[in-house]
Structures are given as structure tokens and as C-alpha cells.
Amino acid sequence: MSCSEKVNDPQFDEQSQKINQLLQKVDHKIVVMSGKGGVGKSTVAANLAVFLSNQGYKVGLLDVDVHGPSISGLFGLTGLKLITTGDQIQPYFYTENLKVLSIQGLLDHPDSPLIWRGPVKIGIIRQFLADVNWGPLDFLIIDSPPGTGDEPLTVAQTVTGCRAVIVTTPQEIALADVRKSIQFCQAVNMPVLGIIENMSGFVCPSCGVTHEIFKSGGGEKTAADANIPFLGRLPIDPAVVIAGDAGQGIDSLTSRTKETMQEIVDRLVQELPKKQIKDGSIMKIAIPLVSGKLCAHFGHCEQFAIMTVKDGKITNQEMLTPPPHAPGVIPNWVADQGCTDIVVGGMGEAAQSIFMTRGIKVTCGAPIDTPENLVALYVRGEMVNVGNSCDHDHEGHACGSH
Ligand code: ADP
């Protein structure tokens, strides 16, 4: 049974609404995924949460990895039972800025394997999301089970606005699964913030030389092939294992690994959509223009109108000249301008896919009109997205993008 089979169930809908209401107070929801188990997904999720909280962000870390919940172990919280108040589950305050909650708390014994069938797992994850009051957070990091099965699907379909970070190791067998994870994210319309290559080389503590134990760089290439940001490589660090096993997995990275992790976190923060930073009501809408009106050929427009809209009103308008047309260049350039939305006549699948992975909402099928009129239509919700209108000639609608 998948989530989508439950769409007409009023209880299911009510629970979805409850989850959305609770998570509206969270600016950035990030699910950490991997194609395979054992690649360091939980280690990365835990470190992302800790590094972000150390920077002053309010962070929640939720472990829904039902098959191998390891977050409690990493934080030395194994055996901690769920704390409940009334019908709400309370996250554990690890520090003032970091709240942690693991599905591990549901287990009688930390080593007992969780043998739940799909529907039970979906129900438990949804209940976990519905019954936890995180309060206002800058980030909620969700450690999801590996693969592309029911559990990540539940997170993707339940947590509105969720974005993914994909963790891999350099081996081809892991990278093949990453490609599946990327396809999964595209299929469920979940933008990917980036790929992290873990266990990428070993820095010799004595001589400082990096030994490439597995051929590194595949994560970066996979990211480039899919037009997804590459967030960085984390080396194999024996301190990670020793500290993790001792329940001190977080503060015991060697200084070199800490520096690398910090760089990864900085890149991740840069990749976050600007619209979600603090004021959620601001949109920056890109419109390709020729002679002051919507350009039929998205990739060959003269200019882009970049319209800033706050609370439904245009507060700023910039006219920018895009770089020369080449595959993938203009979508990434539009994303780099901090745009949150793009309104076009038509757009090919490749460009749409880049916008999707960069977290920009694409609306196709706009009529040829001025940017002001198009924004007015758009903010009133009166512009219907016709999907890829490239190969149809809609009367009165612009068509064709490259
Ligand atoms: P996953 O969540 O993908 O199953 P974990 O985060 O639980 O993987 O990590 C699996 C094992 O690999 C753990 O013992 C962990 O300490 C170790 N590990 C993870 N990342 C590193 C690293 N960069 N260097 C050394 N060991 C690591």
C-alpha cells in the first residue's frame, strides 16, 4: 500500500493537515537519503544537524530509519524511551539549539530488529510526524531509511516542501543506486539540494597524504550529470567510527574532517532557496522577454524580468540580460539570481528538470503579455500550468523553448 492509495481516506487527510500545520513552523525540511545502507547517511545527517545548530540555527533531527535507527546511538541516547506529554511526543533537547528524536525509542530493546510490513512502517512514520511538536525550527533534518521504498516515499509525500540531500560512497555500485535516488526525487517532485560523497579517500594521520582507497570523484560526476549541486567529499576518518561506537559520534571528528564538514554545510546553506529564508511570503518570479513581452523561445530571450513579489504585490522589478544560450546554462543562471518561480510559454524537459532540482517552480502555458500582467495573473492563481507545452501550439500561448 502506498500513500497515494490513501488519498480519499478522511482520517488520512486529517493527519496530513495536522502534519502540515505542525511543520509550517519549520523553514527548511531536509531528508537525508542514500541508495544503500552503510554509506554513512546517519553520520552525515547527525553532523549536518550538529553543525547547523552550532551556527545558531534551531534544528530538529528526526530518525525514521526504521531498519537501522542509529541516531540515538550516535548521540549516546540509546535506550532513551519516548517522552510524551498528553498525546504529543517530545523531542529530546540535546543542546539548546538541537532537538533529537528517534524511532529507536519505540523499540523495547535497542538491538531488536524492526520487522514491520510496509503499511505499518508508513503509519508509524506518519504518526511520528503528526505527533511531534517541534515548535519553530530553522531546519528539520530527517534521517530516512536507505533506498527508494515506502519510507522515503512517505516522507516525500507527507512533508510538504521537503528537499533531499543524497549521501553516497565513491564505488560504482553505490553510485548506481544514487542515480535511482535522483530519479525517485524527480518522480516525487522533491528538489535535491545536493550530493555528498562520504568515505572519500583516507587522509593519513602521520604523513597527511590522501590515499584514494576507492576511486573518488564519482559522486561529483553523478551530480554533474544530473545537474545537481555537489556538496563535497567527506574522508574516511577512523575517529568517526570510534566516537560513533562510543556514543560520542558528533563532537569527535578530527579537525580536518570538521573543516570539510563545515564546507559542506556552508555549500548546503547556499543551495537553500532564498524564498524560504525567514520571510516565506516573498517570491522572485523570472519571466523571459522579447520586446517587453513574454518571449516564445525561453532559451533565446533578450532579457529576463525578475519580479519580486511580497504579499501579492510587486515590490521590485529588474531587467537582466541572460548569458548566451547553451544547454543547462540559462536555468542555472536563473536559479543563481535567487528566483523562486519561473513563468514561461513552454519549456523542454531538460530545462524543467534543472529548475526542479534547483527548487524553482515552473509554470508553462503563459500568454504573450507584459511581465506586470503575467505576475498579476500568476499571483491571483489564474495561470494554469499546462506542463510541457513545447510540442503543442496553444492558441494565444507562447510555445517553444530550448
Ligand atoms: P548509514 O546510515 O548509511 O547506514 P552510518 O552513518 O550508520 O551509515 O555509518 C555506517 C558506519 O560507517 C558507522 O560505523 C559509521 O561510524 C561509519 N562511518 C560513516 N562515515 C564515516 C567516515 N567518514 N569515516 C569513517 N567511518 C565512517
Residues whose N, C-alpha, C, O or C-beta is under 5 A from the ligand:
A	BS01	ADP	K36 G37 G38 V39 G40 K41 S42 T43 S70 M199 L234 P235 I236 D237 P238 V240 V241 G244
